[in-house]
Amino acid sequence: MDRFPAELDDLLNRRGRRLFSDPPQLESLIARRQTPILFFDNVIDPGVAAECVRLLDEAMFPRLRRMHVPIPREALTGMTENYSEELPKTARVRTSTFNAARSRVLDAAREIGLEAMMMSKSFLRVAQSVTEASLYAENWSRQVICYETGGYSGPHNDHHPEREDLRNGFLDLHVMFANPGVAHQMLVYEDRGFLSLSREVTQSPSIAIYRLPFWHYTTPLLAKKGREDIARRWLLLGSFEYDPPLKKLVY
């Protein structure tokens, strides 16, 4: 495998194609007051996932930028009242978007077929398959994220109240791979006002689809002993606007 397939469908195994032919609906979760997030595990064969990781390691990793956002000291030293702490989003990842027309990262993504796959009809179709409301089909944001040992994304909700097109909700599609050096990483997310649900996100090649906003974070990635230098989890992310924008924020 010297490049990603032109369609996301061609990356999926038989189980994946079957699951996405009639998947659960995010609106049904919302109606039951459940967090609107769906997980589809073991939808890409391990050998195919290993080749995807190799391509990402070789072509994308050297071109990603560090997004290391530590806890600001003032979040503690600037407090003047007990229990008034507020924590902005912190992160320790490597990442890049594909949204600039000219970039070394986009060039690399084109060379290995990643840019085409993440803009394919089946990439959109998989996202649309889990939601009744129509998604904007002309374009969508794309991003690659790599978690290394100790990498994480702190608590955040992905709410965009200043954007009319996003303020009432949007959809994220995550295609996830972890290499054999990874031992553990959890996605923690809210349930009825509490960060009380969690999901292991490293044990199989998976796809997760969210309707945001809601609160969530990832725990620090833990490596297997002696493999701290090579442990990586890859996340291919597409963000889709609703068309027309949703009329009401359901939260």
Secondary structure as UniProt FT lines:
FT   HELIX           8..10
FT   HELIX           14..19
FT   TURN            20..21
FT   HELIX           26..31
FT   TURN            32..33
FT   STRAND          37..41
FT   HELIX           46..55
FT   HELIX           56..60
FT   HELIX           61..63
FT   STRAND          65..69
FT   HELIX           74..77
FT   TURN            82..83
FT   STRAND          91..97
FT   HELIX           104..111
FT   TURN            112..113
FT   HELIX           114..117
FT   TURN            118..119
FT   HELIX           121..128
FT   TURN            129..130
FT   STRAND          141..148
FT   TURN            149..150
FT   STRAND          152..156
FT   TURN            161..162
FT   TURN            164..168
FT   STRAND          170..178
FT   TURN            180..181
FT   STRAND          182..184
FT   STRAND          186..191
FT   TURN            192..193
FT   STRAND          194..200
FT   STRAND          206..212
FT   STRAND          216..218
FT   STRAND          222..223
FT   TURN            225..226
FT   TURN            228..230
FT   STRAND          232..240
//
